[in-house]
Amino acid sequence: MPAAAATPRPAATAARLERQIGALATAAVARMEATLPWYGAMPAEDRSWVNLVAQAGIAAFVDWFRDPRSDRAISADVFGTAPRELARAVTLQQTVELVRVTIAVVEEGIEQLAEPGDQALLRESVLHYSREVAFAAAQVYAQAAEARGAWDARLEALVVDALLRAEADEAVRSRAAALGWRATDAALAVVGTTPAGEPEAVIDEVHRAARAAGADALAAVQGERLVVVLGAPAGVLDDPRDQIGAGGLSLVRRLSPAFGPGPVVVGPLVADLLGAGDSARAALAGLQAAPAWPGAPRPVLATELLPERALAGDTDARRTLVEGTYAALAAAGPALGETLAAYLEHAGSLEGAARMLFVHPNTVRYRLRRVAELTGYAPAEPRDAFALRLALALGRLAEADEAPPGG
């Protein structure tokens, strides 16, 4: 502490200061109302807390002026009177403005407050104390930011966990909003391995990349896996057919470096945050099955991994292949299913399938085109042929399970 700060203070000046605490606080509040527009716009309760802080600050200065050797903490003396919520209502910059106004009021009254000959000492003391208050304010806000960051990280992890456990409700939506999740028109989940580094740094990188792309992000490190939920206005993630569009894939590619080595799996598009759990579960199933497709792109859609997911025991994937592919072929009549089976059995030979079915190759070609239109899978593409073959097998097994004994 500077020598001037430890110099014994004149008792008469200290007494005059103590008698003026209320008047100085009132003058400081009036100056705030006149010079700080944001102060007048604050709720009455917050203004009352600010007024209390200003009065506590002046009172603490008087105590310190009387005994500068006191080791009482300024942050406890000045800011301890206000609730933690005030740090959210008043920014650090605004706090500095409040301190500046209060100090200015005290400085302007030095000639009347100090005994003759004590003016220079009082002015120096005010400057010293104002510096200490500024440091204390910075510490208070730093501690509040650190505590808020730790709480936000825990809350974010709880929100993602609730989505994964299919426990999403309006309370989850409210918690996500508190974390900065805005109303969006589409959402999807992306999962992959956790990269090396502190979990906090990993999450920060995800948030940074999402913000740069104009999207919202909720992320959680769950052991060796990183789960990210993305949300954005219409047109950013989806295309006119309510599928993941080029913008969505571009966004996910920008996020891919935030994941560790290995596959990055993108869940299906959903309408909003409350449906993101379905997208996340599909993506996690895809991540588990991805080793069966070593050549999968990064990122890869969970729907592109339906065959591997079905083989790994994912009931949703099996149901999708049976109800979305096999059932569509069955509803169109037996010809399409028979033609597809013959084509696959003859290793993609139009002529071989035509001979087996006793039809012209052009008929086979037409029917295969119809298969692609109905299912979204092109039989001539190896990956699609794999999915179609598996859909046929699973559909036949499902029919056999439903058939009566001896049928």
Secondary structure, DSSP 8 states (H G I E B T S, - for coil): --HHHHS---HHHHHHHHHTHHHHHHHHHHHHHHH-HHHHTS-HHHHHHHHHHHHHHHHHHHHHHH-TT----HHHHHGGGS-TTHHHHS-HHHHHHHHHHHHHHHHHTHHHHS-TT-HHHHHHHHHHHHHHHHHHHHHHHHHHHHHHHHHHHHHHHHHHHHHHTT---HHHHHHHHHTT----SEEEEEEEE--SS-HHHHHHHHHHHHHHTT-EEEEEEETTEEEEEEEE-TTTSB-TTSSB-HHHHHHHHHHGGGS-SS--EE---BSSGGGHHHHHHHHHHHHHHGGG-TT--SSEEGGGGHHHHHHTT-HHHHHHHIIIIIHHHHHT-HHHHHHHHHHHHTTT-HHHHHHHHTS-HHHHHHHHHHHHHHHS--TTSHHHHHHHHHHHHHHHHHHHHHS-TT-
